């Protein structure tokens, strides 16, 4: 499927997700406020790390090798059985750990042991959460974009309804519980979409582990695990720093700014995931790879820049629409964040090449170095720039990241 058609179908899913997020952000802004928003961000980062450990962090590998073995049906089935068995074993271990240590985890991550039961919800539903992500990776690798879009639209609708219901009844606690169960509910929708194809069987969810495929997945598991730990952990460290320096309210303002970025960049980031990553797995010639990168840049950079400009011009209206008047001080952070967003997209186009070409060592080193250099920059700039240090550090860090990846790829000849 072409970049344009993939982008169009993704635009439908993104439109639905944006509509859902408009309602979701408004609900959360009303029911939990800026301080609660920061706590939700902290818990979301924790879920990202936990689910990555639970899945074995192999879903990127599932997407790549499903696309790569597009004409080898038997090998695809062995791949899915191997991946499913690994995910099942890891999930059971992680769920047991969470159930045993739910109160200490609440104390460390949410600074409130009374919220420990939230982690029990997560432990109970984690297996559905993990297998939903696994099935989405399969759909992505099969380039079943229509079904992938339906699954994502279902996620948006279910997330909105469940979060509205639980947060209206239980406030912050309900919103936290909703984060743990939304993806688990969607699993049944995603499974039904897969079962209605002529290439998927329920028995493909688990089976005999193929040692060779397991080793191949392990490479991607290692890369994905580094990202899944380094990125959320760096955000958690930054959030903890902002809380200690300025309080939960101002940390919530920073969280809200990053949420706006996630929303308007969604079309670009999902298109990169759905079209670009599988496409990189198919390309074998360096010249063809350079042409593909150039094509994606012609789409991604103008789209990011136009999106950032519109967000800036409509900034006051957007804050009023998405949040409440309590969030208006976040406008002081927005310009730096938006510039950084454009730079981030530019760096990601090259970063995906390292991921898609399994450049394990370079990928891991850059992920670790630049996620924690972001923390260091934020800490060091705070005494001079105050709360703006977080967004200015974000811009500087992605400029350096982009430059570094460009140098690495040039030295390797894009092979």
PyMOL commands that set and color helices and strands:
alter all, ss='L'
color gray80, all
select helices_A, chain A and resi 3-31+33-55+59-68+73-100+102-110+113-141+145-170+172-195+202-205+211-246+248-264+266-282+286-313+315-322+325-356+360-412
alter helices_A, ss='H'
color red, helices_A
deselect
rebuild
show_as cartoon
